[in-house]
Amino acid sequence: MNYLVANWKSNKTLAEVQHWFDELGPIPYDQAQLTVIICPPNPFFLATVDLIERHTIAVKAGVQDVSPYPFGSYTGAVAAEMVSEWARFAIVGHSERRRYFGEDDLTVLAKTERVLEAGMIPIVCVDEPYMGTLLGKLPSDSHERIVVAYEPLAAIGSGDPAEPEHVSNIARRIKELTSQATPVLYGGSTNAANLKDYTDLSLVAGALVGGASLDPAEWKAMITGYSLAD
Ligand code: PGA
């Protein structure tokens, strides 16, 4: 299975979310080969689930983050189990969580565990400096229940994506650290024009997309292009 994951980060008002779905229109693609996931900001999560249903488009709702804790007295936190009824996927350990919210490997591991306990699939973000230690600490029975996204810091939001050959080498390393069956995604300045450079790589099973996913026309072009590449 291949994956295209939209991470809207802290962008869009509710009206803009509604507009995005109105603009998207029908997208024919092979659901047996590609899973398309939209991760909106948390306040718009259920509205997004509703919009997906109303527009009958074959995309799945996911979340950008979850709490490292279960239900309980954790003010402001969103426990994985609160969203697991509607979300099959949760991004964990995005570098922006590390950079702006002080998350470390232990927090990311706890989040991964909560997501797995809730019956969801964590999309674990890694970069070279910590990927060995982080993935090395994951229990081996989780390796085939996760997706890993390689997101080099310098490529995120910079318009300067990583070299495909380098991405391929890192994907090989990630699979050695986890399992050959673990899907590895690439994230960092992907768009409709360069997506194929990555999805053509045999060890790469898709992309985690920030900026380009905010525009419905660009996103649609990415989905359509992906189907053709396959
Ligand atoms: P970008 O973001 O596509 O805007 O570079 C990727 C990400 O942060 O996941």
Residues whose N, C-alpha, C, O or C-beta is under 5 A from the ligand:
A	BS01	PGA	N7 A155 I156 G157 S158 G187 G188 S189 T190 L208 V209 G210 G211 A212
